Amino acid sequence: MRCLLPALLLLSFSLSLKGQTTLYYESFDNGMLTFDLNTSDMNSVGQTGYNKFVVNNYYAGGSGMLTCLGFPFSFTVPNTASQPAGVMGNPNSNYLHTVSNAAESNAIHNCCFLAADGICYSGENIFAKMNVDVSTVGFSNVTLSFWWLGVGGTNNYGEVYYSTNGGVNWTLLTTPIAQYKNQSVWTQTTISNPAFDNQAMLRFGFRFVNQVTASASDPGFGVDDITITGTSSVQTLTTDSVSGNPYCPGEAFEVYYTATGAFGSGNVFTAELSDAAGSFSGAVAIGNITSTSSGFIPCTIPLNTLNGSRYRVRVVSSSPALVANDNGTDLVVAAIPAVTLDAFAPVCEHDAPFAMYGGVPAGGSYLGVGVNNNIFYPQDAGIGTFNIIYTFTDFTGCSDTATNKITVNPVPEASFSGLALQYCNTDPPVNLVGAPSGGTFVGSGITGNVFNPASADTGNIIVVQYIYINEQNCADTAEQTTMVDVCSSADQKALREKLKVQTGYSEVIIDLSAFPPNDIIKLKVLDISGRLIQQYDVVGGSVIKMPIASIGAGLNLLILETAEQFLYEKIAGWR
């Protein structure tokens, strides 16, 4: 009957069912009853009712007689259903149940009741309760389970109550069942409620409500095999081993921990880093997570951590406040390398690619717009100012970066006008006009911005360049070619003046309309080395168009030869 054990003995006897520990068990099979029967709690009649709670092992019913208003009435009590094998105690042994005084006077002692009829028997409640406290301090998921049966009626049913102050106040449990009735065979019910957790004086009680009814049936209300279980909330916290040594300041890693028992819903696990000597007297928090179970904490070594080889890590909790062991092995925190990057000189967008420079210590890598494999490509970067990042990683795996800027300046678009394709050495000087203004002309026969055929090299192609440098020191060069021939006779000069040559974007136009139509003219195009590229037999009065693509790139020579053997050579060059 009494199975509540002292605390120390209970620890050794505790049953474990799916992680649950048995805190209280009552099967009513021995003489040490842990229940008080027929108390006056919750408006119950106590010892003065015509029904009462008893504990016995009677299951057989019977027939009897009672008197109401002076008249005898017969009644029959059916047998109480046998208990199933699932009952932890001895099935069909002692159990707590209702019985009427009328039944007992007729030697009927199994589960039954006398329904209130409102004439001879008014409504009443009877109550049975635990007389010992069960401590659930340190336990969560506390549950009450018991076997029961009872048919009763609409106004006749069992109820279950709990108290957390030693039975002074009682609270009705309505989940999962509020009224225990309509059950003629034994069934087990389990009740879980957060209010049961962490209580120093938890008790349970059973009430049978018997209000006036016109229809009710036995059995009344029977209970057996009462068990209180809970999950131990004795918390332990362990810091697991930490891998990934050595670490660098600023490096992220994970600290795993093992937590057992019930932690508070708002509990925070925090990882702490010791000093370089392994002491936690000035521990530094390096990561935390809100949790109630085992897991890992995302952590970061603070940037200002000094290098050392005896660091340790541990985990602490807030609810409850526990301090775990450290990780068990020394950790190395290496120093961050001192990385610098010199400023870059401005470059021009058409400059050749060049190797990046200025990063200390040497051997790192450069990243940024226009950078590929530590080579800077101005044309790929484009015009603008760009950040270049230099990263150096030392032998420990620690790295640092430095940043500086490089500016790519635009290249001016240089051009000039005023230079003809050919001249005689007797022609007057010509003024050349460069754009943008302020540049420099270079070439044979050039003085300032004046081209003087008389002082230029004769008989060869002359390259004239206009060089302009802007304020960012970026230069561009425009280039044209011309020929200066020695014009010794009026006939040769006249022949030259007949020939009109225009160089366009896609073709060269040779205008022979000034020549007589009966003149047979040979036109030859040679490259600068004298190799024949094109040859035409034409007549005077015609216009010849030669595609640029047909004569190739570079400087070329045009030779004109008439039937009268007048040779006019090296008169023009073009690109």
Residue pairs with C-beta under 8 A, 6 or more apart in sequence:
1 26
1 27
1 28
1 29
1 30
1 31
1 32
1 33
1 34
1 55
1 94
2 26
2 30
2 31
2 32
2 33
2 34
3 24
3 25
3 26
3 27
3 30
3 34
4 24
4 25
4 26
4 34
4 132
4 134
5 13
7 135
10 22
10 23
13 22
14 21
14 22
14 23
15 21
15 22
15 25
15 229
16 22
17 229
19 231
20 141
20 143
20 229
20 230
20 231
21 139
21 229
21 230
21 231
21 232
22 227
22 228
22 229
23 134
23 135
23 136
23 139
23 142
23 228
23 229
23 230
24 132
24 134
24 226
24 227
24 228
25 88
25 226
25 227
25 228
26 34
26 35
26 130
26 225
26 226
26 227
27 87
27 88
27 89
27 90
27 93
27 94
27 224
27 225
27 226
28 35
28 55
28 89
28 93
28 94
28 95
28 96
28 224
29 89
29 90
29 93
29 94
33 55
34 130
34 131
34 132
35 55
35 96
35 128
35 129
35 130
35 131
36 128
36 129
36 130
36 131
37 52
37 53
37 54
37 55
37 96
37 128
38 44
38 45
38 46
38 47
38 49
38 52
38 53
38 126
38 127
38 128
39 46
39 127
39 128
39 129
40 46
40 127
41 127
41 129
41 161
41 167
41 170
41 205
41 207
42 125
42 127
42 161
42 170
42 205
42 207
43 125
44 124
44 125
44 126
44 127
44 207
45 124
45 125
45 126
46 127
49 124
49 126
50 100
50 101
50 102
50 114
50 121
50 124
51 98
51 99
51 100
51 101
51 113
51 114
51 124
51 126
51 208
51 210
51 220
52 98
52 99
52 100
52 101
52 126
53 96
53 97
53 98
53 99
53 126
53 127
53 128
53 206
53 208
54 96
54 97
54 98
54 99
54 109
55 94
55 95
55 96
55 97
56 94
56 95
56 97
56 109
57 92
57 93
57 94
57 95
58 80
58 109
58 110
59 79
59 80
59 81
59 82
59 92
59 110
59 111
60 79
60 80
60 110
61 76
61 77
61 78
61 79
61 80
61 108
61 110
61 112
61 218
62 76
62 77
62 103
62 106
62 107
62 108
63 74
63 75
63 76
63 77
63 106
63 108
64 74
64 75
64 76
64 77
64 102
64 103
64 105
64 106
64 107
64 108
65 72
65 73
65 74
65 75
65 106
66 72
66 73
66 75
66 102
66 114
67 73
68 117
68 119
68 120
68 121
69 119
69 120
75 102
77 103
77 108
77 110
77 112
77 218
78 218
78 219
79 110
80 97
80 110
80 111
80 149
80 219
80 222
81 149
81 184
81 185
81 186
81 219
82 91
82 92
82 186
83 91
83 92
83 95
83 147
83 186
83 224
84 91
84 186
85 91
86 147
86 188
87 147
87 186
87 224
87 225
88 225
88 227
89 224
89 225
94 224
95 111
95 222
95 223
95 224
96 128
96 206
96 222
96 223
96 224
97 110
97 111
97 219
97 220
97 221
97 222
97 223
98 111
98 112
98 113
98 126
98 208
98 219
98 220
98 221
98 222
99 108
99 109
99 110
99 111
99 112
99 113
99 220
100 112
100 113
100 114
101 114
102 114
103 109
103 112
103 114
110 219
111 149
111 150
111 218
111 219
111 220
111 221
111 222
112 218
112 219
112 220
113 152
113 156
113 208
113 210
113 216
113 218
113 219
113 220
113 221
114 121
114 210
115 121
115 153
115 156
115 210
115 213
115 216
116 122
116 123
116 124
116 155
116 156
116 210
116 211
116 212
116 213
117 212
117 213
117 214
118 212
122 212
123 155
123 210
123 211
123 212
124 210
125 207
125 208
125 209
125 210
126 207
126 208
126 210
127 205
127 206
127 207
128 205
128 206
128 207
129 161
129 163
129 167
129 170
129 203
129 204
129 205
129 206
130 167
130 203
130 204
130 205
131 167
132 203
133 166
133 200
133 201
133 202
133 203
134 199
134 201
134 202
134 203
134 228
135 199
135 200
135 201
135 202
136 142
136 196
136 197
136 198
136 199
136 202
136 228
136 230
137 198
137 199
137 200
138 198
138 232
138 233
138 234
138 261
139 197
139 198
139 230
139 231
139 232
139 233
139 262
140 197
140 198
140 230
140 231
140 233
140 262
141 192
141 197
141 230
141 231
142 192
142 193
142 196
142 197
142 199
142 202
142 228
142 229
142 230
142 231
143 190
143 191
143 192
143 196
143 228
143 229
143 230
144 160
144 162
144 190
144 191
144 192
144 196
144 204
144 226
144 227
144 228
145 188
145 189
145 190
145 191
145 225
145 226
145 227
145 229
146 188
146 189
146 223
146 224
146 225
146 226
146 227
147 186
147 187
147 188
147 189
147 223
147 224
147 225
148 158
148 180
148 183
148 186
148 187
148 188
148 189
148 221
148 222
148 223
148 224
149 183
149 184
149 185
149 186
149 187
149 219
149 222
150 157
150 158
150 180
150 181
150 183
150 219
150 220
150 221
150 222
151 181
151 182
151 183
151 184
151 216
151 217
151 218
151 219
152 158
152 181
152 182
152 216
152 217
152 220
152 221
153 181
153 213
153 215
153 216
153 217
154 213
154 215
155 209
155 210
155 211
155 212
155 213
155 216
156 181
156 208
156 209
156 210
156 211
156 213
156 216
156 220
157 179
157 180
157 181
157 208
157 209
157 221
158 179
158 180
158 181
158 206
158 207
158 208
158 209
158 220
158 221
158 223
159 172
159 173
159 178
159 179
159 180
159 206
159 207
159 208
159 209
160 172
160 173
160 177
160 180
160 191
160 204
160 205
160 206
161 170
161 171
161 172
161 173
161 204
161 205
161 206
161 207
162 170
162 171
162 173
162 193
162 195
162 196
162 202
162 203
162 204
162 205
163 169
163 170
163 171
163 201
163 202
163 203
163 204
163 205
164 195
164 199
164 201
164 202
165 201
166 201
166 203
167 203
167 205
170 205
171 195
172 178
173 191
173 193
175 191
175 193
176 189
176 191
177 189
179 209
180 189
180 221
184 219
186 224
188 225
196 202
196 228
196 230
197 230
197 233
198 233
202 228
204 226
204 228
206 221
206 223
208 220
208 221
210 220
231 262
232 261
232 262
233 261
233 262
234 260
234 261
235 259
235 260
235 261
235 262
235 263
235 317
235 320
235 322
236 258
236 259
236 260
236 261
236 322
237 257
237 258
237 259
237 269
237 315
237 316
237 317
237 322
237 323
237 324
238 257
238 258
238 259
238 315
238 324
238 325
239 255
239 257
239 313
239 314
239 315
239 324
239 325
239 326
239 327
239 328
240 255
240 256
240 257
240 258
240 327
241 327
241 328
241 329
242 253
242 255
242 256
242 313
242 327
242 329
242 331
244 253
245 329
245 331
245 332
246 331
246 332
246 333
246 334
246 396
246 397
247 253
247 301
247 331
247 332
247 333
247 334
248 301
248 333
248 334
248 336
248 396
248 397
248 398
248 399
249 301
249 302
249 303
249 304
249 305
249 333
249 335
249 336
249 398
250 300
250 301
250 302
250 303
250 336
251 300
251 301
251 398
252 298
252 299
252 300
253 299
253 300
253 301
254 296
254 297
254 298
254 299
255 271
255 286
255 287
255 296
255 297
255 299
255 313
255 315
255 327
256 294
256 295
256 296
256 297
257 269
257 271
257 294
257 295
257 296
257 297
257 315
257 324
258 294
259 269
259 291
259 292
259 293
259 294
259 295
259 317
260 294
262 292
263 291
263 292
263 293
263 317
263 319
263 320
264 292
264 318
264 319
264 320
265 292
265 319
266 290
266 318
266 319
267 290
267 291
267 292
267 317
267 318
267 319
268 288
268 289
268 290
268 291
268 317
268 318
268 319
269 288
269 289
269 290
269 291
269 295
269 297
269 315
269 316
269 317
269 318
270 285
270 287
270 288
270 297
270 315
270 316
270 317
270 318
271 285
271 286
271 287
271 288
271 297
271 299
271 313
271 314
271 315
272 280
272 283
272 284
272 285
272 286
272 313
272 314
272 315
272 316
273 283
273 284
273 285
273 286
273 301
273 302
273 305
273 311
273 312
273 313
274 280
274 283
274 311
274 312
274 313
274 314
274 326
275 281
275 282
275 308
275 311
276 306
276 307
276 308
276 309
276 310
276 311
276 333
277 308
277 310
278 310
278 311
278 312
278 326
278 330
280 312
280 314
280 326
283 314
284 302
284 305
286 299
286 300
286 301
286 302
286 313
287 297
287 298
287 299
287 300
288 297
289 295
289 296
289 297
289 298
297 315
299 313
301 333
303 336
305 333
306 333
307 333
307 334
307 335
308 332
308 333
309 330
309 331
309 332
310 330
310 331
311 330
311 331
311 332
311 333
312 326
312 327
312 330
312 331
313 326
313 327
313 331
314 323
314 324
314 325
314 326
314 327
315 324
316 322
316 323
316 324
317 324
334 394
334 396
334 397
334 398
335 398
336 398
336 399
336 400
337 361
337 392
337 393
337 394
337 398
337 399
337 400
338 360
338 400
339 359
339 360
339 361
339 364
339 390
339 391
339 392
339 399
339 400
339 401
339 402
340 359
340 360
340 402
341 358
341 359
341 360
341 388
341 390
341 402
341 403
341 404
342 357
342 358
342 359
342 360
342 404
343 358
343 404
343 405
344 357
344 358
344 388
344 404
344 405
344 406
344 407
346 406
346 407
346 408
346 409
346 472
346 473
347 354
347 376
347 378
347 406
347 407
347 408
347 409
348 378
348 408
348 409
348 410
348 411
348 472
348 473
348 474
348 475
349 378
349 379
349 381
349 382
349 383
349 408
349 409
349 410
349 411
349 474
350 378
350 379
350 411
350 474
350 476
351 378
353 375
353 376
353 377
353 378
354 375
354 376
355 374
355 375
355 376
356 366
356 371
356 374
356 375
356 376
356 388
356 390
358 390
358 404
359 366
359 390
359 392
359 402
360 392
361 392
361 394
363 392
364 390
364 391
364 392
364 393
365 374
365 390
365 391
365 392
366 374
366 376
366 388
366 389
366 390
367 388
367 389
367 391
368 386
368 387
368 388
368 389
368 406
369 380
369 381
369 382
369 386
370 376
370 377
370 378
370 380
370 381
370 382
370 386
370 408
371 377
371 388
372 380
376 388
376 406
378 408
381 406
381 408
382 408
383 408
383 409
383 410
384 407
384 408
385 405
385 406
385 407
385 408
386 405
386 406
386 407
386 408
387 403
387 404
387 405
388 403
388 404
388 405
388 406
389 401
389 402
389 403
390 401
390 402
390 403
390 404
391 399
391 400
391 401
392 399
392 400
392 401
393 399
409 470
409 472
409 473
409 474
410 470
410 472
410 474
411 470
411 474
411 475
411 476
412 436
412 468
412 469
412 470
412 474
412 475
412 476
413 476
414 434
414 435
414 436
414 439
414 466
414 467
414 468
414 476
414 477
414 478
415 434
415 435
415 466
415 478
416 432
416 433
416 434
416 435
416 439
416 441
416 464
416 466
416 478
416 480
417 432
417 433
418 430
418 431
418 432
418 433
418 451
419 430
419 432
419 451
419 464
419 480
419 482
420 430
420 482
421 481
421 482
421 483
421 501
421 503
421 571
421 572
421 573
421 574
422 482
422 483
422 484
422 485
422 496
422 501
422 571
422 572
423 453
423 456
423 482
423 483
423 484
423 485
424 453
424 484
424 485
424 486
424 487
424 493
424 496
425 453
425 454
425 456
425 458
425 484
425 485
425 486
425 487
426 453
426 454
426 487
426 493
427 453
427 454
428 453
429 450
429 451
429 452
429 453
429 454
430 450
430 451
431 449
431 450
432 441
432 446
432 449
432 450
432 451
432 464
432 466
433 449
434 441
434 449
434 466
434 468
434 478
436 468
436 470
438 468
439 466
439 467
439 468
439 469
440 466
440 467
440 468
441 448
441 449
441 451
441 464
441 465
441 466
441 467
442 464
442 465
442 466
442 467
443 451
443 462
443 463
443 464
443 465
444 455
444 456
444 457
444 462
445 451
445 452
445 453
445 454
445 455
445 456
445 457
445 462
445 484
446 464
447 455
451 464
451 482
453 484
456 462
456 484
457 484
458 484
458 485
458 486
459 483
459 484
459 485
459 486
459 570
460 483
460 570
461 481
461 482
461 483
461 528
461 555
461 557
461 570
461 573
462 481
462 482
462 483
462 484
463 479
463 480
463 481
463 555
464 479
464 480
464 481
464 482
465 477
465 478
465 479
466 477
466 478
466 479
467 475
467 476
467 477
468 475
468 476
468 477
468 478
469 475
479 575
481 555
481 573
481 574
481 575
482 573
483 570
483 571
483 572
483 573
485 496
485 570
485 571
487 493
487 496
491 566
492 566
492 568
495 560
495 562
495 566
495 568
496 568
496 571
497 514
498 512
498 514
498 515
499 510
499 511
499 512
499 514
499 560
499 568
499 571
500 510
500 511
500 513
500 514
501 508
501 509
501 510
501 511
501 558
501 571
501 572
502 508
502 509
502 511
503 509
503 574
504 548
505 548
506 547
506 548
506 549
507 545
507 546
507 547
507 548
508 545
508 546
508 548
508 551
508 574
509 543
509 544
509 545
510 523
510 543
510 544
510 545
510 546
510 558
511 543
512 521
512 538
512 539
512 540
512 541
512 542
512 543
512 544
513 540
513 541
513 542
513 543
514 540
515 521
515 539
515 540
515 541
515 562
516 540
516 541
517 539
517 540
517 541
518 539
518 540
519 539
519 540
519 562
519 563
520 537
520 539
520 562
520 563
521 537
521 538
521 539
521 540
521 560
521 561
521 562
521 563
522 535
522 536
522 537
522 538
522 559
522 560
522 561
523 534
523 535
523 536
523 538
523 544
523 558
523 559
523 560
524 532
524 534
524 535
524 536
524 558
524 559
524 561
525 532
525 533
525 534
525 535
525 546
525 551
525 556
525 557
525 558
525 559
526 532
526 533
526 556
526 557
526 559
527 533
527 552
527 554
527 555
527 556
527 557
528 554
528 555
528 556
528 557
528 573
530 557
533 550
533 551
533 552
533 556
534 546
534 550
534 551
536 544
538 544
553 575
554 575
555 573
555 574
555 575
556 573
556 574
557 569
557 570
557 572
557 573
558 571
558 572
559 567
559 568
559 569
559 570
559 571
560 567
560 568
560 569
560 571
561 567
561 568
562 568
